Amino acid sequence: MTEDQFFERLREDAQELRYEPAGEFAWTRLAARIGERVRTQPTASWFLARWFRPIAASLAALALAAVLSLQMIEEPASVETTVAAGQHSVDIGEALSVE
């Protein structure tokens, strides 16, 4: 497949995904939103938030995993329950029995 064929096929496939605003109002609003984002200068707080949000989310997930792990480690299965379950025998009919 040549490069021209590839790009032609890509354009055909992407045609379905293309967004076409309906009406003059939508075009005006779209242009205003794009212009506003281009004119807005990023601030220091914007840069800090962009870096710290993923770090904070990662640390929160790590803390949650640690808390759940400690809870599972510190609360072992009850020994009485395990012993009591092993002392019962179950009779299933005359031919089968489980002790």
C-alpha positions in Angstrom: 0.0 0.0 0.0 1.5 3.3 -1.0 1.4 6.4 1.2 -1.2 8.1 -0.9 -3.6 5.1 -0.7 -3.1 5.0 3.1 -4.0 8.7 3.6 -7.0 8.4 1.2 -8.3 5.4 3.2 -7.6 7.2 6.5 -9.6 10.2 5.2 -12.5 8.0 4.2 -12.6 6.3 7.6 -12.3 9.6 9.5 -15.1 11.2 7.5 -17.7 9.5 9.8 -16.0 11.0 12.9 -16.0 14.6 11.5 -18.1 17.1 13.5 -20.1 19.5 11.4 -21.7 22.2 13.5 -25.3 23.0 12.4 -26.1 26.6 11.8 -24.4 29.9 12.1 -24.9 30.1 15.9 -22.8 26.9 16.4 -20.0 28.2 14.2 -19.9 31.5 16.1 -19.9 29.8 19.5 -17.1 27.3 18.4 -15.0 30.2 17.1 -15.4 32.1 20.4 -14.5 29.1 22.5 -11.4 28.4 20.4 -10.3 32.0 20.5 -10.8 32.2 24.3 -8.6 29.1 24.8 -5.9 30.5 22.5 -5.9 33.9 24.2 -5.8 32.5 27.8 -2.3 32.4 29.1 -1.5 29.5 31.5 -0.7 30.6 35.0 1.6 29.1 37.6 -1.3 27.6 39.5 -2.5 26.0 36.3 1.0 24.3 35.8 1.1 23.2 39.5 -2.4 21.8 39.3 -1.5 19.9 36.1 1.5 18.2 37.9 0.0 17.7 41.4 -3.4 16.2 40.5 -2.0 12.9 39.1 0.6 12.7 41.9 -2.1 13.2 44.5 -4.4 10.6 42.8 -1.5 8.1 42.8 -0.7 8.7 46.4 -4.4 8.3 47.4 -4.6 5.0 45.5 -1.4 3.8 47.2 -2.7 4.8 50.6 -6.0 3.0 50.0 -4.1 -0.2 48.9 -1.9 0.0 52.0 -4.9 0.4 54.4 -6.7 -2.5 52.8 -3.6 -4.7 52.9 -2.9 -3.9 56.6 -6.6 -4.6 57.4 -6.3 -8.0 55.8 -3.0 -8.8 57.5 -3.9 -7.7 61.0 -7.3 -9.5 61.0 -6.5 -13.2 60.6 -9.3 -15.8 60.1 -10.8 -16.9 63.4 -9.1 -20.1 64.7 -12.3 -21.2 66.4 -14.3 -21.0 63.2 -11.7 -23.1 61.3 -11.5 -25.8 64.1 -15.3 -25.9 64.5 -15.8 -26.4 60.8 -13.4 -29.4 60.8 -15.2 -31.3 63.6 -18.5 -31.7 61.8 -19.2 -34.7 59.6 -21.8 -34.6 56.9 -23.7 -37.7 55.8 -25.0 -37.7 52.3 -27.2 -40.7 51.9 -26.1 -44.3 52.9 -23.3 -44.7 50.3 -21.6 -41.3 50.7 -20.3 -39.7 53.8 -17.8 -36.9 54.3 -16.0 -36.6 57.6 
